[in-house]
Amino acid sequence: MTIVFAAGTALGVLGPLTAKFDNPVCQAATLVFSSGWAWACFAFLVGFSRRSRIEATVLASSSLAMAVVVYYVFKFVFPAAVAGVPGDSGSGENPISQILAWGAAAFILGAPVGLFGNIARTPGIAGIPFRLLIPLTAFYETSVRLETEAPSLGSDVTITWQVIHLVAVAALVAVPVHGLMAWRSRRGRRNQWDRQNQQDQQDRQHASVVPARRRPAP
């Protein structure tokens, strides 16, 4: 649990922290750690890491809300403009209203995302739709941003979103393929085990019958 809240703190700090450095790598990192899909991915991974669905739901919700608080407090104390992130003016305004609004949203939305992350642990085909949640979110968000915002924000921002967009597309293909291959592999091993078990039972039955036939008559 400590690791989860430490990761949430890191998530809240990384976005505004990297915005303070004027180089393409830090700008790209700022875009990633300030994107909605990245925050959803955090809640998803928290849920995925828990065995209990109740724990996954509560921990994802609370840690995501804490990350929001850290994000806006850090921006207030160390203001800096975040390139390509609407509404982040870096003006150092009072963060209370933003913390209340976005913290409540994170607390409410983090719960189902954490639950979906926990359900994604389900082996086989049943877990595949839930594993596609984050790639779909990243694909949709970058599609909207590339269409509406990228032309006015420069080539670095456009390239970053294009790369994320392509990675999301690759994940949308790779996740179901990997899931189906793993399912077929488990099914093949299970069938092989069943056949071996049946053969062992037949061998034991045969071994118990043969000696009985060879007993001498009294």
N, C-alpha and C positions, 0 to 999 in steps of 0.2 A: 504493500500500500504506500509506503514511503517513496518507493521508486516512482510510482504513478504520479504522486503530487509533485515530486521533483521534476519529472518530465513535463508536467503541466506548467510549472514555473518557467522552465526553459522555453517552452512554446510561447508563453506570454512575453518573455523578454526578447527572444531572437528577432521577431519582426521589427519592432522599433529600434533595437540595437543596431542591426545591420543597416538600417536606413541612415544612420549617422555617418556612414563611410561612402565616399563618392567613387565607387568603381563598379564595373559591370557585374562582378561576382556577388558583391554585397547587395546590389540592386536586385539581382535575380533571387537571392535568398530572401530579401524583403518581400518580394512578390509572392514567393512560395509560402512563407510563414505568416503572411497576412491574408491568405486566400481562404475562402470558406471551405473548400474541399480539404485543405490541410488540417483545419480544426475538426472537421467531421472525421477525417482519418484518425486523428488522435483519439477521439471518443470511441471509434470503431475498434482500434487496437487495444484500448483499455478493456472493452468488453470481450474481445477475442482472447485476451490473456487470463480471463477469469473462468473458473469452472462453474461457479454458481451464477445463475441468471439474475438473481436478486442482487448479488454483489456486483455483477457487471453493470447493471442498470444504475445502481446508486453511485458507484465509484466513477463511472463515466460522466454522469451528470454533475457530481460535485467537483471533480477535478477539472472539467471543462469550464465550469463557472469560475473556479479559482483562477484559471489561466486568463480569463477575460479581465478579472480584477487586476491581476499582475500587469497585463498588457496596457490598460488605460492608466494605471498608477505610474508605470514606468514612462509612458508618453508624457504624462503631466510633469513628472520630475525632470525628465530629460527630453524636451520637445525636439522633434526633427520631422521634416516632411517625408512622407512615405510615397515614393513614386508609383503611380498607377493604381493607388488605392483610394477610391472616392471617399471623401469625408475625413481623411486623415490630413489635416492641414498643418499639424505640428505647432499649433498656436499656443499650447500650454493651457487651454481652457480648463475650467473645473470639470473633473471627470465623473462627478457623482451621477449625473443624468445618464451618461453613456454606460457607466458601470451597472446602474439599475436596469436599464433597458436591455443591453446586450448580455448582462449577467443572467437576467431572468430567462432570456431566449436560450442561452447556452444551457442553463439548468433544465429547462423543459425539453429542448431538442436533444440534449446529450443522452437522456435516458433511453429513448427508442433506438438511437444509433448504437449505444453500448449494447443494448439487447440484441440488435441485428448482428453486431460483431460476435457476440457469444453464440448465436444460432449458426453463424458462419463456420463454427468449429465442427458442425455436423458433417461426418464423413460421407462421401458419395455424392450423388446427384443432388440430394436435398439441400446441401449447403451452398451449391454453386450460385443461385440467384442472389444470396446475401453477400457473397464474396465479390459480386459485381457492383455493389452499392457505391464504393469509393471511386472506381474508374468511371462509372456513369456520372457521378457528381462532378468529377474533374473535367470530363468531356463536355458536359453541359455548361459549366461555368466558363471554361476557356472559350467555348464556341461563342457564347454571348459577349464576352469581353473582346474577343478578336473582331467581332462584327461591329460593336458599338463604341469601344473605347480605344482600341489599339492604334487607329490611324492618327490620333492626336497626342499620343504619349511617347513616340519615338521608337526607333528600331530595336533597342535593347529590350524594352517591354514586350514588343511584338514577338521577338525571337523567343523570349522566355515562355510566353504563353503558347507559342507554336510547339515548342519542345514538350511542354506538359501535355498539350493536346495529343501529340503523336504517341507519347508514352501511355496515355489513357487508352488510346485506340489499341495499342499493342496489348495492354492488360486485358481489355475486353475480349480479345481473341485468345490470349494465353491462359486466362483463368479457366474458362470452360473446357478448353482442350486438356489442360493439366488435370482438371477434376474428372473428366471422362476417362482419361488414361489411368488415373489412380483407381477409379471405380472398377474398370475392367481388370486391372491387375489384382485388386483385392478379390474380385469375383472369381478370377481364375485360380488364385491360391485357395479360396474357400472350396471351390469345386474339386480341386486336387486333393485337399484335405478330406473332403467327404468320400471321395473314391478310395483313398487310402484307408480311411476308417472302416468302410464297408469291406474292403479286402482283408483287413486285420480281423474283423468279426467272422468272416467266412473261414479264414485260416484257423481261428480258435475253435470254431464249430467242427471243422474237419478233423482237427487234432484230437478232439474229445470223442469223436465217433470211431476213428480207425482203431485205437487200442481196444475198444469194447468188442469189435469184431474178431480180434485175434486171441481172445481169452479161451483157454482150453475148456472143453466140456467137463463137468464134474463126473 
